[in-house]
Amino acid sequence: MRKPLNLSLVVLASLLVLRCNTAPENHVLGAPPKLPSAASMSIPDMQAMGAAKQSAAAETRINVGIAYAATLFWTGVVAVALTGPVALFEAAVHTEPVVLPDSSGYQWVLSHGGFSALLTAQDKNGSWDWKMTVMSGNNMSNFTWFTGTSSQDGSQGNWTFYRHPDGAPIHSFVYAFANSTEDVKVMIVDKGAETYGSYLHWNIDKHIKSLEGYNAQDKGSSLILYNSVSGTGKMEDRKHGNSYCWDTKFAGYADIPCSQWHI
């Protein structure tokens, strides 16, 4: 005769199975991530690109200068807004990280420019989630200034910056660095701004540089391609469908037809 099942044992066995299935896996924290370059969250020095208009003939200087000035107009506002958080982030280079209390990552305790802040990086299976929290300074208290993700070596990732005090996202970056190449795009993501949707995208591959800008306010889009060695350049005014080209070696600081242009 088969004995009836002991319900208490069934319940206990079920709980043990549930516990085994839901228990967190042991996680071994590796080395701290490499801090991404501050260039990943900064507007680049435009002087090299601006040199393109200086090396070209008068008509091209005017047209490239207009695109250059329009780009600087709104990116200058972004650069000012980023001054504080970028400087605080750069201070982490001189600070040793410590393991977070829950061993999920690392933190940098920062004090710079009148700010006290915590920069944290949490391990996400090979990538890292970053967060800069200002504890005090400039009327901020426990405010998340920016967040982001990166690879272990800091060569690629993204950032999002937030406005104080409402915490709305205002600027975002996507970046990738490798050897002598650099690719960064910054976007206006403040939905209340007239320039919402504007972006600046620059790429540096050794001595070949490109700068693409879009201003959502006037729907203007331009692209400047520049060879910093030869001085060869091209500017495209995409809004009006115009292109302007020059070649300092071929034509001696004169405009040339774009059909003869080469980078």
N, C-alpha and C positions, 0 to 999 in steps of 0.2 A: 504494500500500500504506500503510495507516494505522499510524503509529508507536505503540508501546505507551506508556501513561501512565507518567510518572516518579512513582513512589510517594512519593519524598521531597518533590516539589512538592505532591502531594495532601495530605500530612501538614502541610506548612507552611501551605498555604492554609486547612486546617481549623483550625489553631491561631490564625491571624489572624482568622478568622470568630468563633471562640469568644471571643477576646480582645475583639473589638469588641462582642459581645453582652453580655459580663459586665463591661466597664469601667464604673466608677462615673461617673454623670453629674456634670458640673461644677455645684457648688452655690455660689451667691452668698449669703453671710450678710447679712441685712438689719440693721435697727436692733435694739437689744436690746428685749426685751419690757417692758411696763410691769409693775412689781411689783404683784401683787394687794393689795388692802387687807387689813390685819391683821384686819379685821372678818370676813373670809372664813374665819378659823380661830380665832375667839374666841366664847365664850359672851356673849350680849348683856347689857347692863345691864337687870336685871329690875325696877328701881325704877318705871319708867313703867308696866309691866304691873301691878305690885303696887299702884299707886295706884288701880287699879280697885276693889279690895276696900275701900279707904279711902273711896271716894265712894259706896259702896252702903249699903243698910240693914244692920242687925245680922245677920240670917240669911244674907244673901248674903255679907257680909264673912267669916263663919265658913266657908262652903262654898268660896268662892274662895280663902280663906286656906289651907285644907287642900290644895287642888290646887296652889297656888303653892308651899307648903312642900315638898310631895312632889316637885315638879319641881326645886326648888333642891337637894334632898337629893342626888340622883345627878349632876345637872349641876355641882354644886359640886366634886365629885370630879374631873370632867373638866376643869373650869377650872383646878384646882390642877396637874393633870398637864400642861396646856398652857402654863403660865406661862413655863417656860424656853425651849421652842422658839419661842413667839410673840415673846418679847423678842429672841431672836437674829435672827429673821426681820425684825423692825422695824428692827434695826441696819443692814440692807442698804440702807434708804432713804438713809442718809448715806454710802454707799460707792459708788464708781464701778465699774461692771462692766468686766471685760477679756475679750477673746476667748479661748475655750478653745484649748489647743494644737492640736487637730485641726480648729479652725474650725467645729465643729458647733453652737456656741452661745456662751454667756457664763458667766462665773463672778464671784461676789462673795467676796472674801477677808474674813472677819469675825473680829473679836476683841471679845467682849462678855461681861460677867458671869462671867469666868473660863473662858470657852469660846473655843477657836480652831476655826473651821469654814469650810467651803466651801459656798456656795449656788450651784448650777449650774442653767442653763436651756438645754435643747437644742431646737433648731428642728425641728419635725415638720410641715412643709408648712403653715405658718400658725398652728399651735398650738404650745405649748411644754410640754416635760416638765421638771419641777422636782425637785431633790433637795437636801436639807440633810444634809451629812456632817460630823459632829463629829470633828475630828482629835484634840483633847485637851480635857479638862475633866470634872470630876465623875466620874472613873473611866471615862470613855468614851475609846475610841481607834478611829478610823476607823469610826464607827458612823453608820448612816443613821437620822436622827431622824424625817424625814418625806419623803414624795414627793407629787407632784401633777401636774396638767395645768391649763393655762389658755389662754384666748384671747390674742391679741396685746395687746389693751388691758387685760387683767387683769380684765375685767368678769364672767367666768364660768369655772367650772372645778371642781376637786375637790382634796381633800387626804386623805392617809392617814398616821396617826402610828403609830410603832412603839415597843414597850417594850424598854427596856434591861435585861439584856444579850441576851435571847434573840431579839430582832428580830420578835416576833409583832405583827401589826397590832392596835391597841386602839381607835382612834377614827378616824372618817372624816367628812369634810365635803363637802357639795355646795352650791355657791353661785351666785347670779346677782344682779348689780347693774345698775341702769339708772336714770339721772336720780335721782328721789326715791324709788325703790323698792329694796327689799332683800329677798332671799329666801335663807335659809340653813337647812340641815338638818344636824344632827350626830347620828351614830349610834354606839352601842357595838358594836364588831366584835370585841371580845375574847371568843373562844369559851369561855374558862375562867371568865368572869365571870357572876355570878348575874343581872346586868342585860344580858346579851348580847341584842341585838335592840332594846334601848330606843332611843328617839330623841327629839329636841327639834327642832321645826320652827317657825321664826318668819318672819313676813312683815310688812314695813312698806311701806305704800303711802301716802305723805304722812302724814296724821294717823290713818289706819286701821291698826291693829296687830292681828295675830293670833299666838297662841302655842299650839302644839299639842304635847302631851307624851304619851309612852307609856312606861310602866315595865313591862318584861317580867317583873320579879320578882313583882309582884302583879297583873299583867294589867290595870293601871289605865290609862285613857286619858282625857285631858281637853283641852278647847279653850277658850281665852279670846279673845273678840273685844272690842276696845276702841277707842273713838273718843276720842283724847286732847284734842280740842277741846270736844266736847259732854259728855264723861263717860259717854256711852251704852255699856253693856257687856252681855255675855252670857257665861256660863260653862256648858259642857256637861260633865257627869260621864257619860262614855259607858259606863263599867263598870256603873253602876247605872241608866242611862237617865234621869237627872235633868238639868234645865236651870234656871238661875237668871238672871234678867234685871233690869236697873235702867236708869233714865233720869233723870239728875239734873235736866234741864230740865222734863221732863213731870211727874215725880212728886216732885220735891224730895227727893232722896237716899233714895228709898223703893224697895222691890222692886215690880216690876210683872209682870203675867202676860206670859209670853214671846210670847203672841199679839199683844200690843201693842208688842213690842220692834221697834226699827228701828235700824240702824247709821248 
